[in-house]
């Protein structure tokens, strides 16, 4: 009985942590041996395990519509939804000298992304808005999109994703003058629990010249 009570208490804590949007670190929590296995090995193993989940749910895996689902889900997890976990998939972030001497704010807005809540593995769908002021270096616009995609394609907490994008751009551009705003719909809110269909979550991080409120307000107006 004591063991059952402890299990129930732990599961209650899981629910509370998920609803509280808890994250433990700015770094995505992965084990040291996370990439010892090849992608194909992971797909093969996830395929078997997901088939067990479907079987537990009582689904008929002999049905033509369902028998390929374990493989499709496994491939989707490894090659699509969570390919941002693997550092080998990190985009190359070449930067260039700011030869045009453009020293105002550069804004790229409405960068669409899809991610997954690490607490329920349900989709997070939203947009990122990013600004930076060159300190002598500039980055190709498509690289900004790729940074957002890379950090989105892993089990995420929106606050962590915002910070990861922010820190990556600061490091690549060698400047503190970066601002990131992320707004998203969380399916763990809209399709379960409170079942709120209209709410969205906004997170932001900024540094350097963006500590100036008037500059932040200019950015808000642009987005």
PyMOL commands that place a pseudoatom at each C-alpha (Angstrom):
pseudoatom trace, name=CA, resn=UNK, resi=1, chain=A, elem=C, hetatm=0, pos=[0.000, 0.000, 0.000]
pseudoatom trace, name=CA, resn=UNK, resi=2, chain=A, elem=C, hetatm=0, pos=[2.860, 2.398, 0.869]
pseudoatom trace, name=CA, resn=UNK, resi=3, chain=A, elem=C, hetatm=0, pos=[4.453, 1.786, -2.538]
pseudoatom trace, name=CA, resn=UNK, resi=4, chain=A, elem=C, hetatm=0, pos=[1.159, 2.530, -4.308]
pseudoatom trace, name=CA, resn=UNK, resi=5, chain=A, elem=C, hetatm=0, pos=[0.761, 5.759, -2.303]
pseudoatom trace, name=CA, resn=UNK, resi=6, chain=A, elem=C, hetatm=0, pos=[4.275, 6.816, -3.280]
pseudoatom trace, name=CA, resn=UNK, resi=7, chain=A, elem=C, hetatm=0, pos=[3.528, 6.109, -6.951]
pseudoatom trace, name=CA, resn=UNK, resi=8, chain=A, elem=C, hetatm=0, pos=[0.319, 8.152, -6.796]
pseudoatom trace, name=CA, resn=UNK, resi=9, chain=A, elem=C, hetatm=0, pos=[2.155, 11.027, -5.114]
pseudoatom trace, name=CA, resn=UNK, resi=10, chain=A, elem=C, hetatm=0, pos=[4.858, 10.959, -7.780]
pseudoatom trace, name=CA, resn=UNK, resi=11, chain=A, elem=C, hetatm=0, pos=[2.279, 10.953, -10.582]
pseudoatom trace, name=CA, resn=UNK, resi=12, chain=A, elem=C, hetatm=0, pos=[0.466, 13.881, -8.979]
pseudoatom trace, name=CA, resn=UNK, resi=13, chain=A, elem=C, hetatm=0, pos=[3.781, 15.732, -8.962]
pseudoatom trace, name=CA, resn=UNK, resi=14, chain=A, elem=C, hetatm=0, pos=[4.209, 14.919, -12.663]
pseudoatom trace, name=CA, resn=UNK, resi=15, chain=A, elem=C, hetatm=0, pos=[0.845, 16.546, -13.382]
pseudoatom trace, name=CA, resn=UNK, resi=16, chain=A, elem=C, hetatm=0, pos=[1.664, 19.621, -11.311]
pseudoatom trace, name=CA, resn=UNK, resi=17, chain=A, elem=C, hetatm=0, pos=[5.064, 20.038, -12.946]
pseudoatom trace, name=CA, resn=UNK, resi=18, chain=A, elem=C, hetatm=0, pos=[3.589, 19.743, -16.429]
pseudoatom trace, name=CA, resn=UNK, resi=19, chain=A, elem=C, hetatm=0, pos=[0.908, 22.326, -15.757]
pseudoatom trace, name=CA, resn=UNK, resi=20, chain=A, elem=C, hetatm=0, pos=[3.472, 24.640, -14.124]
pseudoatom trace, name=CA, resn=UNK, resi=21, chain=A, elem=C, hetatm=0, pos=[5.632, 24.655, -17.283]
pseudoatom trace, name=CA, resn=UNK, resi=22, chain=A, elem=C, hetatm=0, pos=[8.688, 23.596, -15.306]
pseudoatom trace, name=CA, resn=UNK, resi=23, chain=A, elem=C, hetatm=0, pos=[12.089, 23.440, -16.965]
pseudoatom trace, name=CA, resn=UNK, resi=24, chain=A, elem=C, hetatm=0, pos=[15.290, 22.437, -15.192]
pseudoatom trace, name=CA, resn=UNK, resi=25, chain=A, elem=C, hetatm=0, pos=[17.890, 24.055, -17.452]
pseudoatom trace, name=CA, resn=UNK, resi=26, chain=A, elem=C, hetatm=0, pos=[18.406, 26.239, -20.513]
pseudoatom trace, name=CA, resn=UNK, resi=27, chain=A, elem=C, hetatm=0, pos=[20.058, 23.188, -22.060]
pseudoatom trace, name=CA, resn=UNK, resi=28, chain=A, elem=C, hetatm=0, pos=[17.790, 20.449, -23.362]
pseudoatom trace, name=CA, resn=UNK, resi=29, chain=A, elem=C, hetatm=0, pos=[18.168, 17.502, -20.935]
pseudoatom trace, name=CA, resn=UNK, resi=30, chain=A, elem=C, hetatm=0, pos=[19.753, 14.663, -22.912]
pseudoatom trace, name=CA, resn=UNK, resi=31, chain=A, elem=C, hetatm=0, pos=[21.920, 11.792, -21.695]
pseudoatom trace, name=CA, resn=UNK, resi=32, chain=A, elem=C, hetatm=0, pos=[25.614, 11.574, -22.571]
pseudoatom trace, name=CA, resn=UNK, resi=33, chain=A, elem=C, hetatm=0, pos=[24.944, 8.453, -24.646]
pseudoatom trace, name=CA, resn=UNK, resi=34, chain=A, elem=C, hetatm=0, pos=[21.979, 9.963, -26.507]
pseudoatom trace, name=CA, resn=UNK, resi=35, chain=A, elem=C, hetatm=0, pos=[23.584, 9.636, -29.941]
pseudoatom trace, name=CA, resn=UNK, resi=36, chain=A, elem=C, hetatm=0, pos=[25.480, 6.373, -29.645]
pseudoatom trace, name=CA, resn=UNK, resi=37, chain=A, elem=C, hetatm=0, pos=[22.741, 4.558, -31.573]
pseudoatom trace, name=CA, resn=UNK, resi=38, chain=A, elem=C, hetatm=0, pos=[22.177, 5.335, -35.229]
pseudoatom trace, name=CA, resn=UNK, resi=39, chain=A, elem=C, hetatm=0, pos=[18.935, 6.938, -36.400]
pseudoatom trace, name=CA, resn=UNK, resi=40, chain=A, elem=C, hetatm=0, pos=[17.892, 3.635, -37.950]
pseudoatom trace, name=CA, resn=UNK, resi=41, chain=A, elem=C, hetatm=0, pos=[18.454, 1.753, -34.691]
pseudoatom trace, name=CA, resn=UNK, resi=42, chain=A, elem=C, hetatm=0, pos=[16.306, 4.284, -32.877]
pseudoatom trace, name=CA, resn=UNK, resi=43, chain=A, elem=C, hetatm=0, pos=[13.574, 4.023, -35.506]
pseudoatom trace, name=CA, resn=UNK, resi=44, chain=A, elem=C, hetatm=0, pos=[13.560, 0.234, -35.219]
pseudoatom trace, name=CA, resn=UNK, resi=45, chain=A, elem=C, hetatm=0, pos=[13.311, 0.351, -31.423]
pseudoatom trace, name=CA, resn=UNK, resi=46, chain=A, elem=C, hetatm=0, pos=[10.646, 3.078, -31.299]
pseudoatom trace, name=CA, resn=UNK, resi=47, chain=A, elem=C, hetatm=0, pos=[8.625, 1.190, -33.902]
pseudoatom trace, name=CA, resn=UNK, resi=48, chain=A, elem=C, hetatm=0, pos=[8.458, -1.861, -31.634]
pseudoatom trace, name=CA, resn=UNK, resi=49, chain=A, elem=C, hetatm=0, pos=[7.659, 0.176, -28.537]
pseudoatom trace, name=CA, resn=UNK, resi=50, chain=A, elem=C, hetatm=0, pos=[4.954, 2.237, -30.200]
pseudoatom trace, name=CA, resn=UNK, resi=51, chain=A, elem=C, hetatm=0, pos=[3.360, -0.945, -31.511]
pseudoatom trace, name=CA, resn=UNK, resi=52, chain=A, elem=C, hetatm=0, pos=[3.139, -2.050, -27.860]
pseudoatom trace, name=CA, resn=UNK, resi=53, chain=A, elem=C, hetatm=0, pos=[1.405, 1.222, -26.951]
pseudoatom trace, name=CA, resn=UNK, resi=54, chain=A, elem=C, hetatm=0, pos=[-1.125, 0.769, -29.744]
pseudoatom trace, name=CA, resn=UNK, resi=55, chain=A, elem=C, hetatm=0, pos=[-1.660, -2.838, -28.680]
pseudoatom trace, name=CA, resn=UNK, resi=56, chain=A, elem=C, hetatm=0, pos=[-2.292, -1.730, -25.074]
pseudoatom trace, name=CA, resn=UNK, resi=57, chain=A, elem=C, hetatm=0, pos=[-4.913, 0.685, -26.391]
pseudoatom trace, name=CA, resn=UNK, resi=58, chain=A, elem=C, hetatm=0, pos=[-6.675, -2.239, -28.024]
pseudoatom trace, name=CA, resn=UNK, resi=59, chain=A, elem=C, hetatm=0, pos=[-5.999, -1.230, -31.619]
pseudoatom trace, name=CA, resn=UNK, resi=60, chain=A, elem=C, hetatm=0, pos=[-5.877, -3.901, -34.307]
pseudoatom trace, name=CA, resn=UNK, resi=61, chain=A, elem=C, hetatm=0, pos=[-2.385, -3.742, -35.754]
pseudoatom trace, name=CA, resn=UNK, resi=62, chain=A, elem=C, hetatm=0, pos=[-3.365, -6.184, -38.481]
pseudoatom trace, name=CA, resn=UNK, resi=63, chain=A, elem=C, hetatm=0, pos=[-5.673, -3.562, -39.996]
pseudoatom trace, name=CA, resn=UNK, resi=64, chain=A, elem=C, hetatm=0, pos=[-4.298, -2.114, -43.249]
pseudoatom trace, name=CA, resn=UNK, resi=65, chain=A, elem=C, hetatm=0, pos=[-4.741, 1.442, -41.976]
pseudoatom trace, name=CA, resn=UNK, resi=66, chain=A, elem=C, hetatm=0, pos=[-2.847, 0.828, -38.727]
pseudoatom trace, name=CA, resn=UNK, resi=67, chain=A, elem=C, hetatm=0, pos=[-0.129, -1.718, -39.400]
pseudoatom trace, name=CA, resn=UNK, resi=68, chain=A, elem=C, hetatm=0, pos=[2.290, 0.868, -40.775]
pseudoatom trace, name=CA, resn=UNK, resi=69, chain=A, elem=C, hetatm=0, pos=[1.628, 3.400, -38.008]
pseudoatom trace, name=CA, resn=UNK, resi=70, chain=A, elem=C, hetatm=0, pos=[4.384, 2.287, -35.572]
pseudoatom trace, name=CA, resn=UNK, resi=71, chain=A, elem=C, hetatm=0, pos=[7.018, 2.721, -38.283]
pseudoatom trace, name=CA, resn=UNK, resi=72, chain=A, elem=C, hetatm=0, pos=[5.596, 6.049, -39.470]
pseudoatom trace, name=CA, resn=UNK, resi=73, chain=A, elem=C, hetatm=0, pos=[5.545, 7.427, -35.920]
pseudoatom trace, name=CA, resn=UNK, resi=74, chain=A, elem=C, hetatm=0, pos=[9.088, 6.200, -35.200]
pseudoatom trace, name=CA, resn=UNK, resi=75, chain=A, elem=C, hetatm=0, pos=[10.460, 7.747, -38.381]
pseudoatom trace, name=CA, resn=UNK, resi=76, chain=A, elem=C, hetatm=0, pos=[8.581, 10.994, -37.681]
pseudoatom trace, name=CA, resn=UNK, resi=77, chain=A, elem=C, hetatm=0, pos=[10.045, 11.233, -34.164]
pseudoatom trace, name=CA, resn=UNK, resi=78, chain=A, elem=C, hetatm=0, pos=[13.649, 10.646, -35.214]
pseudoatom trace, name=CA, resn=UNK, resi=79, chain=A, elem=C, hetatm=0, pos=[13.796, 12.328, -38.631]
pseudoatom trace, name=CA, resn=UNK, resi=80, chain=A, elem=C, hetatm=0, pos=[11.253, 15.131, -38.285]
pseudoatom trace, name=CA, resn=UNK, resi=81, chain=A, elem=C, hetatm=0, pos=[9.742, 16.157, -34.941]
pseudoatom trace, name=CA, resn=UNK, resi=82, chain=A, elem=C, hetatm=0, pos=[12.889, 15.692, -32.859]
pseudoatom trace, name=CA, resn=UNK, resi=83, chain=A, elem=C, hetatm=0, pos=[15.747, 15.955, -35.349]
pseudoatom trace, name=CA, resn=UNK, resi=84, chain=A, elem=C, hetatm=0, pos=[16.903, 19.096, -33.504]
pseudoatom trace, name=CA, resn=UNK, resi=85, chain=A, elem=C, hetatm=0, pos=[18.095, 16.936, -30.608]
pseudoatom trace, name=CA, resn=UNK, resi=86, chain=A, elem=C, hetatm=0, pos=[21.108, 15.769, -32.580]
pseudoatom trace, name=CA, resn=UNK, resi=87, chain=A, elem=C, hetatm=0, pos=[23.953, 18.341, -32.671]
pseudoatom trace, name=CA, resn=UNK, resi=88, chain=A, elem=C, hetatm=0, pos=[24.917, 17.002, -36.090]
pseudoatom trace, name=CA, resn=UNK, resi=89, chain=A, elem=C, hetatm=0, pos=[21.740, 18.601, -37.450]
pseudoatom trace, name=CA, resn=UNK, resi=90, chain=A, elem=C, hetatm=0, pos=[22.624, 22.051, -36.155]
pseudoatom trace, name=CA, resn=UNK, resi=91, chain=A, elem=C, hetatm=0, pos=[22.642, 24.535, -39.052]
pseudoatom trace, name=CA, resn=UNK, resi=92, chain=A, elem=C, hetatm=0, pos=[25.892, 26.149, -40.118]
pseudoatom trace, name=CA, resn=UNK, resi=93, chain=A, elem=C, hetatm=0, pos=[25.746, 29.761, -38.957]
pseudoatom trace, name=CA, resn=UNK, resi=94, chain=A, elem=C, hetatm=0, pos=[28.155, 31.620, -41.210]
pseudoatom trace, name=CA, resn=UNK, resi=95, chain=A, elem=C, hetatm=0, pos=[28.243, 35.339, -40.535]
pseudoatom trace, name=CA, resn=UNK, resi=96, chain=A, elem=C, hetatm=0, pos=[29.592, 38.130, -42.725]
pseudoatom trace, name=CA, resn=UNK, resi=97, chain=A, elem=C, hetatm=0, pos=[31.115, 41.548, -42.253]
pseudoatom trace, name=CA, resn=UNK, resi=98, chain=A, elem=C, hetatm=0, pos=[28.553, 44.338, -42.218]
pseudoatom trace, name=CA, resn=UNK, resi=99, chain=A, elem=C, hetatm=0, pos=[30.052, 46.058, -45.277]
pseudoatom trace, name=CA, resn=UNK, resi=100, chain=A, elem=C, hetatm=0, pos=[26.980, 48.239, -45.841]
pseudoatom trace, name=CA, resn=UNK, resi=101, chain=A, elem=C, hetatm=0, pos=[27.462, 49.749, -42.379]
pseudoatom trace, name=CA, resn=UNK, resi=102, chain=A, elem=C, hetatm=0, pos=[23.780, 49.262, -41.563]
pseudoatom trace, name=CA, resn=UNK, resi=103, chain=A, elem=C, hetatm=0, pos=[23.572, 50.047, -37.855]
pseudoatom trace, name=CA, resn=UNK, resi=104, chain=A, elem=C, hetatm=0, pos=[19.846, 50.094, -37.161]
pseudoatom trace, name=CA, resn=UNK, resi=105, chain=A, elem=C, hetatm=0, pos=[17.598, 47.287, -35.999]
pseudoatom trace, name=CA, resn=UNK, resi=106, chain=A, elem=C, hetatm=0, pos=[17.082, 44.352, -38.359]
pseudoatom trace, name=CA, resn=UNK, resi=107, chain=A, elem=C, hetatm=0, pos=[13.797, 42.524, -37.772]
pseudoatom trace, name=CA, resn=UNK, resi=108, chain=A, elem=C, hetatm=0, pos=[12.615, 39.188, -39.090]
pseudoatom trace, name=CA, resn=UNK, resi=109, chain=A, elem=C, hetatm=0, pos=[9.077, 38.503, -37.969]
pseudoatom trace, name=CA, resn=UNK, resi=110, chain=A, elem=C, hetatm=0, pos=[6.437, 35.809, -38.319]
pseudoatom trace, name=CA, resn=UNK, resi=111, chain=A, elem=C, hetatm=0, pos=[8.907, 32.921, -38.485]
pseudoatom trace, name=CA, resn=UNK, resi=112, chain=A, elem=C, hetatm=0, pos=[6.618, 29.916, -38.229]
pseudoatom trace, name=CA, resn=UNK, resi=113, chain=A, elem=C, hetatm=0, pos=[7.657, 26.864, -36.247]
pseudoatom trace, name=CA, resn=UNK, resi=114, chain=A, elem=C, hetatm=0, pos=[6.262, 23.678, -34.776]
pseudoatom trace, name=CA, resn=UNK, resi=115, chain=A, elem=C, hetatm=0, pos=[7.618, 21.966, -31.699]
pseudoatom trace, name=CA, resn=UNK, resi=116, chain=A, elem=C, hetatm=0, pos=[6.404, 19.549, -29.032]
pseudoatom trace, name=CA, resn=UNK, resi=117, chain=A, elem=C, hetatm=0, pos=[5.688, 20.055, -25.350]
pseudoatom trace, name=CA, resn=UNK, resi=118, chain=A, elem=C, hetatm=0, pos=[8.172, 17.961, -23.388]
pseudoatom trace, name=CA, resn=UNK, resi=119, chain=A, elem=C, hetatm=0, pos=[5.572, 17.297, -20.687]
pseudoatom trace, name=CA, resn=UNK, resi=120, chain=A, elem=C, hetatm=0, pos=[2.914, 15.716, -22.917]
pseudoatom trace, name=CA, resn=UNK, resi=121, chain=A, elem=C, hetatm=0, pos=[4.570, 15.348, -26.357]
pseudoatom trace, name=CA, resn=UNK, resi=122, chain=A, elem=C, hetatm=0, pos=[1.743, 17.363, -27.888]
pseudoatom trace, name=CA, resn=UNK, resi=123, chain=A, elem=C, hetatm=0, pos=[2.348, 20.026, -30.562]
pseudoatom trace, name=CA, resn=UNK, resi=124, chain=A, elem=C, hetatm=0, pos=[3.387, 23.602, -29.918]
pseudoatom trace, name=CA, resn=UNK, resi=125, chain=A, elem=C, hetatm=0, pos=[2.678, 25.749, -32.994]
pseudoatom trace, name=CA, resn=UNK, resi=126, chain=A, elem=C, hetatm=0, pos=[3.622, 29.387, -33.264]
pseudoatom trace, name=CA, resn=UNK, resi=127, chain=A, elem=C, hetatm=0, pos=[5.707, 32.243, -34.586]
pseudoatom trace, name=CA, resn=UNK, resi=128, chain=A, elem=C, hetatm=0, pos=[9.004, 33.819, -33.605]
pseudoatom trace, name=CA, resn=UNK, resi=129, chain=A, elem=C, hetatm=0, pos=[9.955, 37.468, -34.084]
pseudoatom trace, name=CA, resn=UNK, resi=130, chain=A, elem=C, hetatm=0, pos=[13.645, 38.320, -33.940]
pseudoatom trace, name=CA, resn=UNK, resi=131, chain=A, elem=C, hetatm=0, pos=[15.657, 41.533, -34.031]
pseudoatom trace, name=CA, resn=UNK, resi=132, chain=A, elem=C, hetatm=0, pos=[19.330, 42.340, -33.762]
pseudoatom trace, name=CA, resn=UNK, resi=133, chain=A, elem=C, hetatm=0, pos=[21.639, 45.306, -34.197]
pseudoatom trace, name=CA, resn=UNK, resi=134, chain=A, elem=C, hetatm=0, pos=[24.903, 44.505, -35.920]
pseudoatom trace, name=CA, resn=UNK, resi=135, chain=A, elem=C, hetatm=0, pos=[28.132, 45.046, -34.035]
pseudoatom trace, name=CA, resn=UNK, resi=136, chain=A, elem=C, hetatm=0, pos=[30.040, 44.441, -37.260]
pseudoatom trace, name=CA, resn=UNK, resi=137, chain=A, elem=C, hetatm=0, pos=[28.622, 41.059, -38.271]
pseudoatom trace, name=CA, resn=UNK, resi=138, chain=A, elem=C, hetatm=0, pos=[25.442, 40.063, -40.113]
pseudoatom trace, name=CA, resn=UNK, resi=139, chain=A, elem=C, hetatm=0, pos=[23.810, 36.698, -40.703]
pseudoatom trace, name=CA, resn=UNK, resi=140, chain=A, elem=C, hetatm=0, pos=[21.845, 35.407, -43.691]
pseudoatom trace, name=CA, resn=UNK, resi=141, chain=A, elem=C, hetatm=0, pos=[18.106, 35.760, -43.136]
pseudoatom trace, name=CA, resn=UNK, resi=142, chain=A, elem=C, hetatm=0, pos=[17.396, 32.089, -43.810]
pseudoatom trace, name=CA, resn=UNK, resi=143, chain=A, elem=C, hetatm=0, pos=[19.858, 31.157, -41.062]
pseudoatom trace, name=CA, resn=UNK, resi=144, chain=A, elem=C, hetatm=0, pos=[17.608, 32.883, -38.525]
pseudoatom trace, name=CA, resn=UNK, resi=145, chain=A, elem=C, hetatm=0, pos=[14.728, 30.672, -39.665]
pseudoatom trace, name=CA, resn=UNK, resi=146, chain=A, elem=C, hetatm=0, pos=[16.948, 27.612, -39.402]
pseudoatom trace, name=CA, resn=UNK, resi=147, chain=A, elem=C, hetatm=0, pos=[17.967, 28.473, -35.834]
pseudoatom trace, name=CA, resn=UNK, resi=148, chain=A, elem=C, hetatm=0, pos=[14.296, 28.696, -34.857]
pseudoatom trace, name=CA, resn=UNK, resi=149, chain=A, elem=C, hetatm=0, pos=[13.543, 25.402, -36.604]
pseudoatom trace, name=CA, resn=UNK, resi=150, chain=A, elem=C, hetatm=0, pos=[16.537, 23.635, -35.037]
pseudoatom trace, name=CA, resn=UNK, resi=151, chain=A, elem=C, hetatm=0, pos=[15.610, 24.510, -31.470]
pseudoatom trace, name=CA, resn=UNK, resi=152, chain=A, elem=C, hetatm=0, pos=[11.942, 23.865, -32.144]
pseudoatom trace, name=CA, resn=UNK, resi=153, chain=A, elem=C, hetatm=0, pos=[12.526, 20.346, -33.386]
pseudoatom trace, name=CA, resn=UNK, resi=154, chain=A, elem=C, hetatm=0, pos=[12.963, 18.750, -29.973]
pseudoatom trace, name=CA, resn=UNK, resi=155, chain=A, elem=C, hetatm=0, pos=[10.775, 18.214, -26.910]
pseudoatom trace, name=CA, resn=UNK, resi=156, chain=A, elem=C, hetatm=0, pos=[10.558, 21.755, -25.585]
pseudoatom trace, name=CA, resn=UNK, resi=157, chain=A, elem=C, hetatm=0, pos=[9.431, 24.253, -23.011]
pseudoatom trace, name=CA, resn=UNK, resi=158, chain=A, elem=C, hetatm=0, pos=[8.694, 27.579, -24.700]
pseudoatom trace, name=CA, resn=UNK, resi=159, chain=A, elem=C, hetatm=0, pos=[10.757, 29.556, -22.203]
pseudoatom trace, name=CA, resn=UNK, resi=160, chain=A, elem=C, hetatm=0, pos=[13.785, 27.352, -22.900]
pseudoatom trace, name=CA, resn=UNK, resi=161, chain=A, elem=C, hetatm=0, pos=[13.351, 27.582, -26.657]
pseudoatom trace, name=CA, resn=UNK, resi=162, chain=A, elem=C, hetatm=0, pos=[13.251, 31.386, -26.454]
pseudoatom trace, name=CA, resn=UNK, resi=163, chain=A, elem=C, hetatm=0, pos=[16.459, 31.483, -24.424]
pseudoatom trace, name=CA, resn=UNK, resi=164, chain=A, elem=C, hetatm=0, pos=[18.229, 28.984, -26.686]
pseudoatom trace, name=CA, resn=UNK, resi=165, chain=A, elem=C, hetatm=0, pos=[17.466, 31.024, -29.816]
pseudoatom trace, name=CA, resn=UNK, resi=166, chain=A, elem=C, hetatm=0, pos=[18.509, 34.215, -28.041]
pseudoatom trace, name=CA, resn=UNK, resi=167, chain=A, elem=C, hetatm=0, pos=[21.844, 32.841, -26.820]
pseudoatom trace, name=CA, resn=UNK, resi=168, chain=A, elem=C, hetatm=0, pos=[22.624, 31.212, -30.166]
pseudoatom trace, name=CA, resn=UNK, resi=169, chain=A, elem=C, hetatm=0, pos=[22.135, 34.496, -32.024]
pseudoatom trace, name=CA, resn=UNK, resi=170, chain=A, elem=C, hetatm=0, pos=[24.165, 36.475, -29.497]
pseudoatom trace, name=CA, resn=UNK, resi=171, chain=A, elem=C, hetatm=0, pos=[27.038, 34.038, -29.869]
pseudoatom trace, name=CA, resn=UNK, resi=172, chain=A, elem=C, hetatm=0, pos=[26.866, 33.836, -33.668]
pseudoatom trace, name=CA, resn=UNK, resi=173, chain=A, elem=C, hetatm=0, pos=[26.577, 37.599, -34.164]
pseudoatom trace, name=CA, resn=UNK, resi=174, chain=A, elem=C, hetatm=0, pos=[29.051, 38.470, -31.400]
pseudoatom trace, name=CA, resn=UNK, resi=175, chain=A, elem=C, hetatm=0, pos=[26.676, 41.020, -29.923]
pseudoatom trace, name=CA, resn=UNK, resi=176, chain=A, elem=C, hetatm=0, pos=[24.389, 41.376, -26.920]
pseudoatom trace, name=CA, resn=UNK, resi=177, chain=A, elem=C, hetatm=0, pos=[21.946, 43.457, -29.001]
pseudoatom trace, name=CA, resn=UNK, resi=178, chain=A, elem=C, hetatm=0, pos=[19.402, 40.733, -29.712]
pseudoatom trace, name=CA, resn=UNK, resi=179, chain=A, elem=C, hetatm=0, pos=[15.687, 40.403, -28.958]
pseudoatom trace, name=CA, resn=UNK, resi=180, chain=A, elem=C, hetatm=0, pos=[13.509, 37.335, -29.376]
pseudoatom trace, name=CA, resn=UNK, resi=181, chain=A, elem=C, hetatm=0, pos=[9.732, 37.080, -28.994]
pseudoatom trace, name=CA, resn=UNK, resi=182, chain=A, elem=C, hetatm=0, pos=[7.960, 33.728, -29.322]
pseudoatom trace, name=CA, resn=UNK, resi=183, chain=A, elem=C, hetatm=0, pos=[4.185, 33.329, -29.333]
pseudoatom trace, name=CA, resn=UNK, resi=184, chain=A, elem=C, hetatm=0, pos=[2.563, 29.930, -29.617]
pseudoatom trace, name=CA, resn=UNK, resi=185, chain=A, elem=C, hetatm=0, pos=[-0.471, 27.759, -29.116]
pseudoatom trace, name=CA, resn=UNK, resi=186, chain=A, elem=C, hetatm=0, pos=[0.065, 24.715, -26.914]
pseudoatom trace, name=CA, resn=UNK, resi=187, chain=A, elem=C, hetatm=0, pos=[-2.043, 21.675, -27.742]
pseudoatom trace, name=CA, resn=UNK, resi=188, chain=A, elem=C, hetatm=0, pos=[-1.540, 20.431, -24.179]
pseudoatom trace, name=CA, resn=UNK, resi=189, chain=A, elem=C, hetatm=0, pos=[-3.698, 23.409, -23.191]
pseudoatom trace, name=CA, resn=UNK, resi=190, chain=A, elem=C, hetatm=0, pos=[-6.158, 23.410, -26.083]
pseudoatom trace, name=CA, resn=UNK, resi=191, chain=A, elem=C, hetatm=0, pos=[-6.812, 19.659, -26.434]
pseudoatom trace, name=CA, resn=UNK, resi=192, chain=A, elem=C, hetatm=0, pos=[-6.541, 18.361, -22.846]
pseudoatom trace, name=CA, resn=UNK, resi=193, chain=A, elem=C, hetatm=0, pos=[-6.758, 19.607, -19.287]
pseudoatom trace, name=CA, resn=UNK, resi=194, chain=A, elem=C, hetatm=0, pos=[-8.443, 23.010, -19.341]
pseudoatom trace, name=CA, resn=UNK, resi=195, chain=A, elem=C, hetatm=0, pos=[-9.295, 22.631, -23.076]
pseudoatom trace, name=CA, resn=UNK, resi=196, chain=A, elem=C, hetatm=0, pos=[-8.846, 26.336, -23.813]
pseudoatom trace, name=CA, resn=UNK, resi=197, chain=A, elem=C, hetatm=0, pos=[-9.064, 26.723, -27.591]
pseudoatom trace, name=CA, resn=UNK, resi=198, chain=A, elem=C, hetatm=0, pos=[-8.052, 30.378, -27.924]
pseudoatom trace, name=CA, resn=UNK, resi=199, chain=A, elem=C, hetatm=0, pos=[-5.210, 31.164, -25.504]
pseudoatom trace, name=CA, resn=UNK, resi=200, chain=A, elem=C, hetatm=0, pos=[-1.649, 31.713, -26.692]
pseudoatom trace, name=CA, resn=UNK, resi=201, chain=A, elem=C, hetatm=0, pos=[1.605, 31.964, -24.766]
pseudoatom trace, name=CA, resn=UNK, resi=202, chain=A, elem=C, hetatm=0, pos=[4.181, 34.718, -25.328]
pseudoatom trace, name=CA, resn=UNK, resi=203, chain=A, elem=C, hetatm=0, pos=[7.798, 34.638, -24.119]
pseudoatom trace, name=CA, resn=UNK, resi=204, chain=A, elem=C, hetatm=0, pos=[10.594, 37.097, -24.743]
pseudoatom trace, name=CA, resn=UNK, resi=205, chain=A, elem=C, hetatm=0, pos=[14.249, 37.700, -24.043]
pseudoatom trace, name=CA, resn=UNK, resi=206, chain=A, elem=C, hetatm=0, pos=[16.450, 40.664, -24.875]
pseudoatom trace, name=CA, resn=UNK, resi=207, chain=A, elem=C, hetatm=0, pos=[19.809, 42.185, -24.069]
pseudoatom trace, name=CA, resn=UNK, resi=208, chain=A, elem=C, hetatm=0, pos=[22.218, 44.986, -24.861]
pseudoatom trace, name=CA, resn=UNK, resi=209, chain=A, elem=C, hetatm=0, pos=[20.611, 47.992, -26.511]
pseudoatom trace, name=CA, resn=UNK, resi=210, chain=A, elem=C, hetatm=0, pos=[17.211, 46.323, -26.229]
pseudoatom trace, name=CA, resn=UNK, resi=211, chain=A, elem=C, hetatm=0, pos=[17.289, 47.029, -22.508]
pseudoatom trace, name=CA, resn=UNK, resi=212, chain=A, elem=C, hetatm=0, pos=[16.173, 50.457, -23.691]
pseudoatom trace, name=CA, resn=UNK, resi=213, chain=A, elem=C, hetatm=0, pos=[12.380, 50.545, -23.442]
pseudoatom trace, name=CA, resn=UNK, resi=214, chain=A, elem=C, hetatm=0, pos=[11.918, 52.880, -26.406]
pseudoatom trace, name=CA, resn=UNK, resi=215, chain=A, elem=C, hetatm=0, pos=[13.852, 50.508, -28.678]
pseudoatom trace, name=CA, resn=UNK, resi=216, chain=A, elem=C, hetatm=0, pos=[11.775, 47.561, -27.476]
pseudoatom trace, name=CA, resn=UNK, resi=217, chain=A, elem=C, hetatm=0, pos=[8.601, 49.551, -28.159]
pseudoatom trace, name=CA, resn=UNK, resi=218, chain=A, elem=C, hetatm=0, pos=[9.848, 50.270, -31.697]
pseudoatom trace, name=CA, resn=UNK, resi=219, chain=A, elem=C, hetatm=0, pos=[10.335, 46.523, -32.164]
pseudoatom trace, name=CA, resn=UNK, resi=220, chain=A, elem=C, hetatm=0, pos=[6.832, 45.771, -30.822]
pseudoatom trace, name=CA, resn=UNK, resi=221, chain=A, elem=C, hetatm=0, pos=[5.342, 48.257, -33.278]
pseudoatom trace, name=CA, resn=UNK, resi=222, chain=A, elem=C, hetatm=0, pos=[7.156, 46.604, -36.178]
pseudoatom trace, name=CA, resn=UNK, resi=223, chain=A, elem=C, hetatm=0, pos=[5.874, 43.140, -35.308]
for i in range(1, 223): cmd.bond("trace and resi %d" % i, "trace and resi %d" % (i + 1))
show_as sticks, trace
zoom trace
